[in-house]
Amino acid sequence: MADGSSQNFSNHTRYDPLFHFFVLPVFAITLIISIVHLVRRPGLHSVWMVVVMIAALTAIFKIRLYALKVQDRVIRVEERLRLASLLDPALRPRIGEFTESQLIGLRFASDAELPALAARALNEKLAAADIKKSIQQWRPDHWRV
């Protein structure tokens, strides 16, 4: 998953080609076909196929979201540790005030830029997108899936 290309606000989102461009389209198209089949040939089997496809799509999204939530939790721990080592002692007691979203946004800030941006995020209650837009020296995260 890791690559050496530079990362910034405009290109930091990640696509998993197998998931986004194969699995999702296959299941979405199959759901559409199942609905068309239901309209053309109504019956218990056709209804059941639509229900199964909706359940399959729901499962695919839930499985994907579970993995992302685990990554968010890991990022939260990593960033709290990073903040504990980089913030001024006066600001360290406020580490618990960061939202998960703010911590996820701060992970892209370089070590040199992090203390000032973290203080600003707390004082101005910045959202993750605002934090990311404020970063001057981007610290890439190529491992996110």
KOLLO-64770 format. One record per atom (N, C-alpha, C): atom name; residue in three letters; residue number from 1; x, y, z. Coordinates in steps of 0.02 Angstrom, whole numbers. Each point is the difference from the previous one (the first is absolute). Layout:
<nodes>
    a     r     k       c1       c2       c3
   CA   ALA   NUM        X        Y        Z
...
</nodes>
This chain:
<nodes>
    a     r     k       c1       c2       c3
    N   MET     1       40      -60        0
   CA   MET     1      -40       60        0
    C   MET     1       42       63        0
    N   ALA     2       59       -3       28
   CA   ALA     2       40       60        4
    C   ALA     2       32       15      -67
    N   ASP     3        2       64      -16
   CA   ASP     3       38       21      -59
    C   ASP     3       36       65       17
    N   GLY     4       47       19      -41
   CA   GLY     4       42       57       16
    C   GLY     4      -23       66      -29
    N   SER     5      -58        2      -33
   CA   SER     5      -22       61      -31
    C   SER     5      -19       52       53
    N   SER     6        8       64      -19
   CA   SER     6      -16       53       48
    C   SER     6      -76        4        9
    N   GLN     7      -19       24       57
   CA   GLN     7      -71        3       17
    C   GLN     7      -17       71       22
    N   ASN     8      -60       22      -15
   CA   ASN     8      -24       65       23
    C   ASN     8      -76       -3        8
    N   PHE     9      -30       57       16
   CA   PHE     9      -72        1       13
    C   PHE     9      -40      -25      -60
    N   SER    10       22       18      -60
   CA   SER    10      -40      -18      -59
    C   SER    10        7      -72      -22
    N   ASN    11       52      -36       23
   CA   ASN    11        8      -69      -23
    C   ASN    11        8      -50       57
    N   HIS    12      -19       18       62
   CA   HIS    12       11      -45       56
    C   HIS    12      -52      -55        7
    N   THR    13      -58        7      -32
   CA   THR    13      -50      -53        4
    C   THR    13       24      -60      -40
    N   ARG    14      -22      -57       21
   CA   ARG    14       26      -62      -28
    C   ARG    14      -56      -43      -28
    N   TYR    15       12      -31      -56
   CA   TYR    15      -47      -48      -28
    C   TYR    15       33      -68        0
    N   ASP    16      -39      -50       18
   CA   ASP    16       21      -69       -5
    C   ASP    16      -31      -27      -64
    N   PRO    17       39       -7      -53
   CA   PRO    17      -30      -18      -65
    C   PRO    17      -45      -62        1
    N   LEU    18       21      -52       35
   CA   LEU    18      -43      -60        3
    C   LEU    18      -67       14       33
    N   PHE    19        1       40       52
   CA   PHE    19      -62       16       35
    C   PHE    19      -42       50      -38
    N   HIS    20       30       58      -16
   CA   HIS    20      -38       54      -30
    C   HIS    20      -19      -11      -73
    N   PHE    21       42      -35      -37
   CA   PHE    21      -11       -6      -73
    C   PHE    21      -17      -70      -23
    N   PHE    22       -3      -48       46
   CA   PHE    22      -22      -68      -19
    C   PHE    22      -57      -24       45
    N   VAL    23       13       -8       64
   CA   VAL    23      -50      -29       45
    C   VAL    23      -63       43        2
    N   LEU    24        7       64       14
   CA   LEU    24      -60       43        4
    C   LEU    24      -40        1      -65
    N   PRO    25       33       12      -58
   CA   PRO    25      -39        0      -62
    C   PRO    25      -34      -67      -14
    N   VAL    26       34      -56       13
   CA   VAL    26      -30      -65      -13
    C   VAL    26      -63       -9       42
    N   PHE    27        5       16       64
   CA   PHE    27      -59       -9       43
    C   PHE    27      -54       51      -16
    N   ALA    28       18       61      -17
   CA   ALA    28      -50       50      -17
    C   ALA    28      -37      -19      -65
    N   ILE    29       38      -23      -49
   CA   ILE    29      -31      -21      -63
    C   ILE    29      -45      -61       12
    N   THR    30       23      -46       41
   CA   THR    30      -41      -59       16
    C   THR    30      -64       19       35
    N   LEU    31        3       50       45
   CA   LEU    31      -61       24       33
    C   LEU    31      -48       30      -52
    N   ILE    32       26       40      -46
   CA   ILE    32      -42       29      -52
    C   ILE    32      -32      -54      -43
    N   ILE    33       40      -49      -19
   CA   ILE    33      -27      -56      -40
    C   ILE    33      -53      -37       39
    N   SER    34       10      -10       65
   CA   SER    34      -50      -34       41
    C   SER    34      -65       39        3
    N   ILE    35        6       66        5
   CA   ILE    35      -60       42        1
    C   ILE    35      -37       -3      -67
    N   VAL    36       38        3      -54
   CA   VAL    36      -31       -5      -67
    C   VAL    36      -34      -68       -7
    N   HIS    37       32      -53       23
   CA   HIS    37      -29      -67       -3
    C   HIS    37      -65       -2       41
    N   LEU    38        0       32       59
   CA   LEU    38      -59        2       42
    C   LEU    38      -58       35      -35
    N   VAL    39       16       56      -34
   CA   VAL    39      -53       37      -35
    C   VAL    39      -27      -41      -58
    N   ARG    40       44      -34      -37
   CA   ARG    40      -22      -38      -59
    C   ARG    40      -33      -67       19
    N   ARG    41       24      -31       52
   CA   ARG    41      -26      -65       21
    C   ARG    41      -11        0       76
    N   PRO    42      -52       33       22
   CA   PRO    42      -13        3       72
    C   PRO    42      -11      -70       28
    N   GLY    43       27       -9       59
   CA   GLY    43       -8      -64       33
    C   GLY    43       43       -2       62
    N   LEU    44      -10      -52       40
   CA   LEU    44       37       -6       62
    C   LEU    44       75       -5      -12
    N   HIS    45       20      -37      -51
   CA   HIS    45       72       -7      -15
    C   HIS    45       30       67      -18
    N   SER    46      -34       38      -41
   CA   SER    46       26       66      -22
    C   SER    46        5       48       60
    N   VAL    47      -51       -1       43
   CA   VAL    47        2       43       60
    C   VAL    47       59      -21       44
    N   TRP    48        7      -65        8
   CA   TRP    48       54      -25       43
    C   TRP    48       69       19      -27
    N   MET    49        9       -1      -65
   CA   MET    49       64       19      -30
    C   MET    49       16       74       13
    N   VAL    50      -50       43       -3
   CA   VAL    50       10       71       16
    C   VAL    50       19        7       73
    N   VAL    51      -34      -35       44
   CA   VAL    51       16        3       72
    C   VAL    51       71      -25       12
    N   VAL    52       19      -54      -31
   CA   VAL    52       68      -27        8
    C   VAL    52       52       49      -25
    N   MET    53      -13       33      -56
   CA   MET    53       49       48      -27
    C   MET    53        5       62       45
    N   ILE    54      -56       22       28
   CA   ILE    54        3       57       46
    C   ILE    54       40      -20       62
    N   ALA    55      -11      -61       24
   CA   ALA    55       38      -25       58
    C   ALA    55       74       -5      -17
    N   ALA    56       16      -24      -59
   CA   ALA    56       71       -7      -20
    C   ALA    56       33       69       -5
    N   LEU    57      -33       48      -30
   CA   LEU    57       28       68       -5
    C   LEU    57        9       30       70
    N   THR    58      -49      -10       43
   CA   THR    58        5       24       69
    C   THR    58       60      -31       34
    N   ALA    59        9      -65       -7
   CA   ALA    59       56      -35       31
    C   ALA    59       67       27      -27
    N   ILE    60        4       11      -65
   CA   ILE    60       62       26      -29
    C   ILE    60       17       68       29
    N   PHE    61      -49       44        5
   CA   PHE    61       12       66       28
    C   PHE    61       19       -4       74
    N   LYS    62      -35      -43       37
   CA   LYS    62       15       -6       72
    C   LYS    62       71      -28       10
    N   ILE    63       19      -49      -39
   CA   ILE    63       68      -29        6
    C   ILE    63       52       54      -14
    N   ARG    64      -11       39      -51
   CA   ARG    64       45       55      -17
    C   ARG    64        3       52       57
    N   LEU    65      -57       18       26
   CA   LEU    65       -2       50       53
    C   LEU    65       31      -25       65
    N   TYR    66       -6      -65       14
   CA   TYR    66       33      -28       60
    C   TYR    66       75        8       -5
    N   ALA    67       28      -15      -58
   CA   ALA    67       73        7       -9
    C   ALA    67       21       73        7
    N   LEU    68      -38       46      -28
   CA   LEU    68       17       71        5
    C   LEU    68       -5       24       72
    N   LYS    69      -49      -25       37
   CA   LYS    69       -7       20       70
    C   LYS    69       59      -24       42
    N   VAL    70       23      -60      -13
   CA   VAL    70       60      -25       35
    C   VAL    70       60       43      -16
    N   GLN    71        7       19      -63
   CA   GLN    71       56       44      -18
    C   GLN    71       -7       68       35
    N   ASP    72      -60       26        5
   CA   ASP    72      -10       64       34
    C   ASP    72       20       -6       74
    N   ARG    73      -16      -56       30
   CA   ARG    73       19      -10       71
    C   ARG    73       76       -3        7
    N   VAL    74       33      -34      -45
   CA   VAL    74       73       -4        2
    C   VAL    74       31       69      -11
    N   ILE    75      -27       37      -48
   CA   ILE    75       25       68      -13
    C   ILE    75       -9       43       62
    N   ARG    76      -57       -6       34
   CA   ARG    76      -13       38       60
    C   ARG    76       53      -13       53
    N   VAL    77       18      -63       11
   CA   VAL    77       52      -17       49
    C   VAL    77       68       26      -22
    N   GLU    78       16      -10      -64
   CA   GLU    78       65       23      -25
    C   GLU    78        7       76        7
    N   GLU    79      -52       36      -18
   CA   GLU    79        4       73        3
    C   GLU    79        2       26       71
    N   ARG    80      -34      -33       46
   CA   ARG    80        5       22       70
    C   ARG    80       70      -10       26
    N   LEU    81       31      -56      -18
   CA   LEU    81       70      -11       20
    C   LEU    81       47       51      -31
    N   ARG    82      -12       14      -63
   CA   ARG    82       41       50      -36
    C   ARG    82       -9       69       31
    N   LEU    83      -62       18       15
   CA   LEU    83      -13       65       32
    C   LEU    83       33        4       68
    N   ALA    84       -1      -54       38
   CA   ALA    84       31       -1       67
    C   ALA    84       74       14       -4
    N   SER    85       32      -21      -54
   CA   SER    85       72       11       -6
    C   SER    85       18       67      -33
    N   LEU    86      -47       30      -38
   CA   LEU    86       17       60      -38
    C   LEU    86      -30       65       29
    N   LEU    87      -54       -6       38
   CA   LEU    87      -32       61       25
    C   LEU    87       38       30       60
    N   ASP    88       -8       65        8
   CA   ASP    88       28       33       59
    C   ASP    88      -33      -29       62
    N   PRO    89       36       -4       56
   CA   PRO    89      -29      -29       61
    C   PRO    89      -66       34       21
    N   ALA    90       -7       64      -14
   CA   ALA    90      -62       35       19
    C   ALA    90      -60      -24      -40
    N   LEU    91       11      -24      -60
   CA   LEU    91      -55      -21      -43
    C   LEU    91      -15      -75        6
    N   ARG    92       46      -38       27
   CA   ARG    92       -9      -73        5
    C   ARG    92      -63      -21       38
    N   PRO    93      -19       34       54
   CA   PRO    93      -61      -21       35
    C   PRO    93      -63        6      -43
    N   ARG    94        3       36      -54
   CA   ARG    94      -59       10      -43
    C   ARG    94       -6      -53      -55
    N   ILE    95       47      -48       -2
   CA   ILE    95       -2      -51      -53
    C   ILE    95      -67      -36       -1
    N   GLY    96      -29      -11       57
   CA   GLY    96      -65      -34        4
    C   GLY    96      -57       39      -31
    N   GLU    97       10       64      -13
   CA   GLU    97      -53       42      -30
    C   GLU    97       -6       -9      -76
    N   PHE    98       51      -29      -31
   CA   PHE    98       -3       -9      -73
    C   PHE    98      -55      -49      -17
    N   THR    99      -38       15      -52
   CA   THR    99      -49      -48      -25
    C   THR    99       36      -52      -43
    N   GLU   100      -32      -54      -12
   CA   GLU   100       29      -52      -44
    C   GLU   100       14       30      -69
    N   SER   101      -47       39      -24
   CA   SER   101        7       31      -65
    C   SER   101       62       46       -3
    N   GLN   102       10       40       53
   CA   GLN   102       58       44        2
    C   GLN   102       65      -40        0
    N   LEU   103        2      -53       39
   CA   LEU   103       61      -41        3
    C   LEU   103       14      -31      -68
    N   ILE   104      -52      -22      -34
   CA   ILE   104        9      -29      -67
    C   ILE   104       26       52      -49
    N   GLY   105      -24       62        7
   CA   GLY   105       26       54      -43
    C   GLY   105       71       19       16
    N   LEU   106       16        0       64
   CA   LEU   106       68       21       21
    C   LEU   106       54      -49      -20
    N   ARG   107      -18      -62      -15
   CA   ARG   107       51      -50      -16
    C   ARG   107       41       19      -61
    N   PHE   108      -27       45      -42
   CA   PHE   108       36       20      -60
    C   PHE   108       49       57       11
    N   ALA   109       -3       32       58
   CA   ALA   109       44       57       14
    C   ALA   109       70      -25       18
    N   SER   110       50       35      -25
   CA   SER   110       69      -18       17
    C   SER   110       12       12       74
    N   ASP   111       53      -31       27
   CA   ASP   111       16        9       71
    C   ASP   111       12       73       17
    N   ALA   112       33       37      -45
   CA   ALA   112       15       70       13
    C   ALA   112      -64       43        2
    N   GLU   113      -47      -18      -40
   CA   GLU   113      -62       38       -7
    C   GLU   113      -54      -20       50
    N   LEU   114        5      -60       27
   CA   LEU   114      -52      -28       42
    C   LEU   114      -17       41       62
    N   PRO   115       47       22       41
   CA   PRO   115      -19       36       61
    C   PRO   115      -43       62      -12
    N   ALA   116       19       41      -47
   CA   ALA   116      -39       61      -13
    C   ALA   116      -69      -16      -30
    N   LEU   117       -1      -48      -44
   CA   LEU   117      -64      -19      -31
    C   LEU   117      -46      -34       50
    N   ALA   118       29      -39       45
   CA   ALA   118      -41      -33       52
    C   ALA   118      -31       52       46
    N   ALA   119       39       49       20
   CA   ALA   119      -26       54       44
    C   ALA   119      -56       37      -36
    N   ARG   120       10       14      -63
   CA   ARG   120      -51       34      -40
    C   ARG   120      -63      -42       -7
    N   ALA   121        9      -65      -11
   CA   ALA   121      -57      -45       -6
    C   ALA   121      -42       -1       63
    N   LEU   122       33        0       57
   CA   LEU   122      -37        1       63
    C   LEU   122      -34       67       12
    N   ASN   123       36       54       -9
   CA   ASN   123      -26       67       15
    C   ASN   123      -55       21      -48
    N   GLU   124        7      -18      -63
   CA   GLU   124      -49       20      -51
    C   GLU   124      -50      -54      -16
    N   LYS   125        8      -58       33
   CA   LYS   125      -44      -58      -12
    C   LYS   125       -4      -17      -74
    N   LEU   126       59       -6      -31
   CA   LEU   126        3      -14      -71
    C   LEU   126      -24      -71      -17
    N   ALA   127      -33       -7      -56
   CA   ALA   127      -20      -65      -26
    C   ALA   127       60      -32      -35
    N   ALA   128       -4      -65      -12
   CA   ALA   128       56      -36      -32
    C   ALA   128       18       31      -68
    N   ALA   129      -50       18      -40
   CA   ALA   129       14       29      -65
    C   ALA   129       36       66        6
    N   ASP   130      -19       41       49
   CA   ASP   130       34       64       11
    C   ASP   130       72      -11       23
    N   ILE   131       10      -50       42
   CA   ILE   131       68      -16       22
    C   ILE   131       42      -20      -59
    N   LYS   132      -26      -45      -41
   CA   LYS   132       38      -24      -58
    C   LYS   132       16       57      -49
    N   LYS   133      -47       46       -9
   CA   LYS   133       12       56      -45
    C   LYS   133       52       48       27
    N   SER   134       10        0       66
   CA   SER   134       48       45       32
    C   SER   134       71      -27        0
    N   ILE   135        8      -62      -16
   CA   ILE   135       67      -31        3
    C   ILE   135       44       25      -57
    N   GLN   136       60       22       18
   CA   GLN   136       48       24      -49
    C   GLN   136       49      -55      -20
    N   GLN   137       24      -38       49
   CA   GLN   137       45      -56      -13
    C   GLN   137      -37      -65       12
    N   TRP   138      -21      -32      -53
   CA   TRP   138      -41      -59        3
    C   TRP   138       40      -61       21
    N   ARG   139      -24      -36       48
   CA   ARG   139       30      -64       23
    C   ARG   139      -44      -55      -29
    N   PRO   140       24      -35      -52
   CA   PRO   140      -44      -47      -35
    C   PRO   140      -19      -61       43
    N   ASP   141      -59      -26      -15
   CA   ASP   141      -24      -61       30
    C   ASP   141      -19      -47      -58
    N   HIS   142       48      -40      -21
   CA   HIS   142      -12      -44      -58
    C   HIS   142      -29      -68       21
    N   TRP   143       -8      -11       65
   CA   TRP   143      -22      -65       23
    C   TRP   143      -76       -5       10
    N   ARG   144      -34       56       -2
   CA   ARG   144      -72        0        9
    C   ARG   144      -33      -38      -57
    N   VAL   145      -50      -40       16
   CA   VAL   145      -37      -36      -53
    C   VAL   145      -72       22       -2
</nodes>
